[in-house]
Amino acid sequence: MPPATAPAERVTPRAVAGVLGGVRAVGSYARRVWPAVRGAGEREAEGRSRTGHARTNQATAPGYRREVPPVPGVTGRTGPGPYASHRMAAVAALLLVTLLLLMAVRLPWAGDLGMHAAVLERLRADPAHPGNPLVDADTPSPYYSPWTVLLALLASATGLGTFTVLRLAALAALVLLVTGVRAFVRTLTPGRAAVPLALLCLLLLYGTRLFAWSGFPGLTSLSLTLAYPSAFACGLAFHLWALLRGALAAGRGLPAFLGLGLLLAGVLLSHQYTGAVAALGAAGVLLGARPWPARAVLIRVGAGAVLAVAVLACWPYYSFFSLLGTDGLDDIHRPLYDHLGTKFCLALLGIAALAARWWRDRRDPLVLFFALGAAVFAAGGLSGHHSWGRILPAVLLPAQLALAVETAEATGRRLRTAVLPLTAAALLAGAWTQAGVLTYVLRPAAIPPVLRHVHTIALWPPYGRVAREVPKGATVMTDDYYALRMIPAYGPYTVAPAYPDIFLPDERRRRDATRRYFAPATSRAERLALLREYRVRWVLQKPGRPGLPPDDPALGRAVRAPGGLTLSEVAVR
């Protein structure tokens, strides 16, 4: 059985043309986006001396170009010079961005894609009162964000299919991420190679153990989550930091900071964990601003923060502040604290780069960003609040960006011959660890033999046939892991939700009902009562497992489903 990708029948020529046109859009938009950010946030001072006194850094002065001493030889250098390094990094970054564009077309399915498709299905059916995205219940959901509402309105206005809209969302997220990284990095350094190096570090610099999670901009993570709101929010976060540095440096007026408050609120509503990372990054940028902002500027910052809080409080689809203090998500986030050494060992080079920046400047914004993120992550591990582990990008991102900037700014023969090979080796190791993503876009025969045994995250089996049988809005009784996470993407509901839901008051009761239905000791009468209670119209189960047998009079026609399952229509209402 082939692994799942988003349904091919949903791809329209217009959507495919738009996605493929993104190759040109990424480059052209990156050259145009927010040109004022380029020079506005240049570092006012690169660091402090060992005595703690600030000193001026000419490397960020307008028009400055670092001179690299020539090395005797045929080409004048013994290794790749800054321009050659820039070209190599740019080509590698372009290849990876192109690969992610192919992922936007392919939409490999191995995770929460079904949840986000279900969100669009509910919003399309009823934009004002969509209800729970997974079960037939009238409850709010934190997945109803400004971004998903906008996508649903686009789908309703154009008639595009849900998965086509998700492909367009993936393209938009990729454009935002690439341009956001460029905008922010240009406020840190004028180095030509810094932007492509930053992209490479963000995508590859993790560890030797494969890791993927939404909200982490690694290559494997983005390949599977590019259509998620977390990818969109991550791109917005980079733009937020870039604009904040520019606004602080230029002493912008109140409207600019109010706009930044709205932007922060949008990130927090779209993906709460990425919003927390964005808030810590903004705090690092503010605390690391040089010169220290005047009192009037700080008042404007406070006004923007107040506006962000007001928007969060007024969002109609769910209560944002009800999410604070919940502990029902700790168990599923426990793996974020496991195997940290093998998952993120390559990022240690970035921590070394942060140490060098801290030695020069005790208030370096990347260092402060890292320190804030590390403090929250450590507190989560020590207190048992493992959901706080989602702040981990606030630890990784500043380290990855610091390595990119320090590598781009490295001068002198000895320094370059030490930094460049180490960075290149780390990036190659990260690329090898994540090389399995090529299987998501290549036919098996086209995969190089050396990569056929590289570990990767397997894609899920397709459930399109089930979707064709079960009408939208119908409820399915199943305890199958994949079915619970994929069936709602096409419009039906399940009795129990696939994911923890703090807004669903009878979540535990629904899970218990599903467990009792498939329990061997449950009587036929009790099973029928459960089907009536939850208005179940279809049952999906493995033949021979406990539950009503396919020949039971309460069940009607049956069809085969993925994974050897049987989908039976409930004949008794």
Buried (B, 14 or more C-beta within 10 A) or exposed (E): EEBBBBBEEBBBEEBEEBBBEBBEBBEEBBEEBBEBBBBBBBBBBBBBEEEEEBEEBEBBEEEEEBEBEEBEEEEEBEBBBBEEBBBBBBEBBBEBBEBBBBBBBBBBBBBBBBBBBBBBBBBBBEBEEBBBBBBBBEBBBBBBBBBBBBBBEBBBEBEBBBBBBBBBBBBBBBBBBBBBBBBBBBBBBBBBBBBBBBBBBBBBBBBBBBBBBBBBBBBBBBBBBBBBBBBBBBBBBBBBBBBBBBBBBBEBEEEBBBBBBBBBBBBBBBBBBBBBBBBBBBBBBBBBBBEBBEEEBBEBBEBBBEBBBEBBEEBEBBBBEEBEEEEEBBEEBEEBBEEBEBBBBBBBBBBBBBEBBBBBBBBBBBBBBBBBBBBBBBEBBEEEBBBBBBBBBBBBBBBBBBBBBBBBBBBEBEEBBEBBEBBBEBBEBBBBBBBBBBBBBEEEEEBEEEBEEBEBBEBBBBBBEBBEBBEBEBBBBBBBEBBBBBBBBBBBBBBBBBBEBBBBEEBEEBBBBBEBBBEEEBEEEBBBBBBEEBEBBBBBBBEEEBBBBBEBEBBBEBBEBBBEBBBBBBEEE
